């Protein structure tokens, strides 16, 4: 990880302001969803991007019964044949 040299204090409600330079760099606008990860002793913030539930792709997404699936995975599912055992 690369240090920015920027230090912010958490307020009494647990909020930390992300500097405008960093928000601009990652194209984060007001009210954009942010994902929070824990990696060992680090807290990682990442702009949320909807993705395919199977492969993680973020492009060409289709919604099926409330789930996102990319077109490639949708085609693969369409090509599945029912496994019949006798």
C-alpha positions in Angstrom: 0.0 0.0 0.0 1.2 3.5 -0.8 1.0 6.2 2.0 -0.6 9.5 1.0 0.8 11.3 4.0 -2.7 12.6 4.8 -4.0 12.1 8.3 -7.6 12.6 9.4 -9.3 12.3 12.8 -12.4 10.3 13.3 -15.3 12.3 14.7 -17.6 11.3 17.6 -19.9 9.4 15.2 -17.1 7.4 13.7 -16.9 9.3 10.5 -13.7 10.1 8.6 -13.5 12.6 5.7 -11.8 11.3 2.5 -9.9 14.2 1.0 -11.2 15.6 -2.3 -8.0 14.8 -4.1 -8.4 11.1 -3.3 -12.2 11.1 -4.1 -11.4 12.7 -7.5 -8.6 10.2 -8.2 -11.0 7.3 -7.7 -14.1 9.1 -9.3 -16.0 8.9 -6.0 -19.0 11.4 -5.9 -21.3 12.4 -3.1 -23.6 9.5 -2.1 -21.6 6.9 -4.1 -21.6 3.5 -2.2 -18.3 2.5 -0.6 -17.4 -1.1 0.3 -15.4 -1.7 3.5 -13.0 -4.5 3.8 -10.7 -5.7 6.5 -7.3 -7.1 5.5 -5.3 -8.2 8.5 -4.9 -5.0 10.6 -5.9 -2.7 7.8 -9.3 -1.2 6.9 -9.7 -0.8 3.1 -12.3 1.4 1.5 -13.3 0.7 -2.2 -15.8 2.3 -4.4 -18.6 -0.2 -4.9 -19.0 -1.6 -8.4 -21.8 -4.1 -9.0 -20.5 -7.3 -10.5 -21.4 -10.7 -11.8 -22.2 -13.2 -9.0 -20.3 -15.9 -10.8 -17.1 -14.4 -12.3 -16.9 -10.9 -10.7 -17.1 -9.1 -14.1 -18.4 -5.5 -13.9 -19.3 -5.0 -17.6 -22.4 -6.0 -19.6 -24.5 -7.0 -16.5 -28.0 -8.4 -16.7 -30.3 -8.7 -13.8 -32.1 -12.0 -13.1 -34.3 -12.4 -10.0 -32.5 -9.6 -8.2 -29.0 -11.0 -9.0 -26.5 -9.6 -11.5 -25.0 -11.9 -14.2 -22.7 -10.9 -17.0 -23.6 -11.8 -20.6 -20.8 -14.3 -20.8 -22.0 -16.3 -17.8 -25.6 -16.0 -19.0 -24.6 -17.6 -22.3 -22.7 -20.4 -20.4 -25.7 -21.0 -18.2 -27.9 -21.2 -21.3 -25.6 -23.8 -22.8 -25.8 -26.1 -19.7 -27.5 -29.4 -20.3 -29.5 -31.1 -17.7 -27.6 -33.9 -16.0 -29.8 -37.0 -16.2 -28.9 -40.2 -14.4 -30.8 -43.4 -14.6 
